[in-house]
Amino acid sequence: MIGLIQLVSHASVVVENKTIASIQRGILALIGIEKTDTEKEAEKLFDKILNYRIFNDEQGKMNLSLLATFGGLLLVPQFTLVAETQKGTRPGFSTGMPPEDGKKLFEYLVKFSAEHYKRVSAGQFGAHMEVSLCNNGPVTFILKT
């Protein structure tokens, strides 16, 4: 499972001209799900996102986690993160989980996250989403399980 996390001042997701999720200061996490991923990987990725120290402390050093700052967490499914891009000029998606299974695993990640952290919002699997954000820093990391 892949999580591309971005430290944001704010972020939101719009589907069919309606805002379905938004956060203020926190982490926008784009989630890529691979064929071999399981609920265990989802739990591991959530734990890593929650505890990854990317927020500045009083000295301006990245020493604080999302948990320590109680920021928002916006989870957005993004199948293109699992694309094979090494060959040619067209991405391949053979390593991605089939949509039906991917949806179930993404929904599990959202449910598990919301059970363990109060400030969780999510995009909609399979929908055409417009994601807006203000990347603070910019700070962006790729986390893998």
C-alpha positions as CSV (number, residue, x, y, z in Angstrom):
1,M,0.0,0.0,0.0
2,I,1.3,3.4,-0.9
3,G,0.5,6.7,0.8
4,L,1.6,10.0,-0.7
5,I,1.2,12.4,2.2
6,Q,1.2,16.1,2.0
7,L,1.3,18.6,4.9
8,V,-1.6,21.0,4.1
9,S,-3.0,24.2,5.5
10,H,-6.3,23.0,4.1
11,A,-7.7,20.5,1.6
12,S,-11.0,19.4,0.2
13,V,-12.7,17.0,-2.1
14,V,-15.5,17.9,-4.5
15,V,-17.7,15.3,-6.3
16,E,-20.4,16.4,-8.7
17,N,-20.0,20.1,-7.6
18,K,-20.5,19.1,-3.9
19,T,-17.8,19.2,-1.2
20,I,-17.8,15.8,0.3
21,A,-14.8,16.1,2.6
22,S,-12.5,18.9,3.9
23,I,-9.9,19.5,6.6
24,Q,-7.9,22.4,7.8
25,R,-4.3,22.0,8.9
26,G,-3.2,18.4,8.7
27,I,-2.3,15.7,6.2
28,L,-3.8,14.9,2.8
29,A,-3.0,11.3,2.1
30,L,-3.4,9.9,-1.5
31,I,-3.8,6.2,-1.2
32,G,-2.7,3.6,-3.8
33,I,-3.7,0.0,-3.3
34,E,-1.8,-2.9,-4.8
35,K,-3.0,-6.4,-5.5
36,T,-1.2,-7.9,-2.6
37,D,-2.4,-5.4,0.1
38,T,-4.4,-6.6,3.0
39,E,-6.2,-5.0,6.0
40,K,-2.9,-5.4,7.9
41,E,-1.1,-3.1,5.4
42,A,-4.0,-0.6,5.7
43,E,-3.6,-0.6,9.5
44,K,0.2,-0.3,9.2
45,L,-0.1,2.6,6.7
46,F,-2.6,4.5,9.0
47,D,-0.2,4.0,12.0
48,K,2.7,5.4,9.9
49,I,0.7,8.4,8.7
50,L,-0.6,9.2,12.2
51,N,2.9,9.0,13.8
52,Y,5.1,10.3,11.0
53,R,6.9,13.4,12.3
54,I,6.5,16.1,9.6
55,F,5.0,19.0,11.6
56,N,7.4,21.7,12.9
57,D,8.0,22.0,16.6
58,E,8.8,25.3,18.3
59,Q,12.4,25.3,16.9
60,G,11.1,24.8,13.4
61,K,12.3,21.1,13.2
62,M,10.1,18.3,11.9
63,N,9.5,16.6,15.3
64,L,5.7,16.5,15.6
65,S,3.2,14.0,14.3
66,L,-0.4,14.3,13.2
67,L,-1.3,12.7,16.5
68,A,0.7,15.3,18.5
69,T,-0.8,18.2,16.6
70,F,-4.3,16.9,16.4
71,G,-4.6,18.0,12.7
72,G,-7.1,16.7,10.2
73,L,-6.5,13.6,8.0
74,L,-8.0,13.5,4.5
75,L,-7.8,10.1,2.9
76,V,-8.2,10.1,-0.9
77,P,-8.1,6.9,-3.1
78,Q,-5.7,7.3,-6.0
79,F,-5.2,4.2,-8.2
80,T,-2.6,6.0,-10.3
81,L,0.0,5.8,-7.5
82,V,0.4,2.1,-8.2
83,A,1.1,2.7,-12.0
84,E,4.1,1.1,-13.6
85,T,6.0,3.9,-15.2
86,Q,9.4,2.5,-15.9
87,K,8.8,1.4,-19.5
88,G,7.3,3.4,-22.4
89,T,5.1,6.4,-22.3
90,R,1.9,5.0,-21.1
91,P,1.3,3.8,-17.5
92,G,0.4,0.2,-16.7
93,F,-1.9,-0.8,-13.8
94,S,-1.4,-4.5,-13.6
95,T,0.0,-4.3,-10.0
96,G,-3.2,-2.4,-8.8
97,M,-5.9,-4.2,-6.9
98,P,-9.1,-4.7,-8.9
99,P,-11.6,-1.9,-8.3
100,E,-14.2,-3.9,-6.3
101,D,-11.5,-5.3,-3.9
102,G,-9.7,-1.9,-3.8
103,K,-12.9,-0.2,-2.8
104,K,-13.5,-2.6,0.1
105,L,-9.9,-2.1,1.3
106,F,-10.0,1.7,1.1
107,E,-13.3,1.7,3.0
108,Y,-11.7,-0.5,5.6
109,L,-8.8,2.0,5.9
110,V,-11.3,4.9,6.4
111,K,-13.3,3.0,9.0
112,F,-10.2,1.8,10.9
113,S,-8.7,5.3,10.8
114,A,-11.9,6.9,12.1
115,E,-12.1,4.4,14.9
116,H,-8.6,5.3,16.0
117,Y,-8.5,9.0,15.3
118,K,-11.3,11.5,15.5
119,R,-10.4,13.9,12.7
120,V,-10.7,11.8,9.6
121,S,-12.4,12.7,6.3
122,A,-12.3,10.8,3.0
123,G,-12.8,11.0,-0.7
124,Q,-15.0,8.7,-2.7
125,F,-13.6,5.5,-4.3
126,G,-14.3,5.3,-8.0
127,A,-15.7,8.8,-8.3
128,H,-14.3,11.7,-10.4
129,M,-12.9,13.9,-7.6
130,E,-11.6,17.4,-7.7
131,V,-9.0,17.7,-4.9
132,S,-7.9,21.1,-3.7
133,L,-5.1,21.7,-1.3
134,C,-2.6,24.2,-0.1
135,N,0.6,22.2,0.4
136,N,2.4,23.8,3.4
137,G,6.2,23.9,2.9
138,P,5.8,22.2,0.4
139,V,6.1,19.0,2.4
140,T,5.4,15.7,0.6
141,F,6.5,12.1,1.4
142,I,5.9,8.7,-0.1
143,L,5.1,6.0,2.6
144,K,5.0,2.3,1.6
145,T,4.1,-0.7,3.6
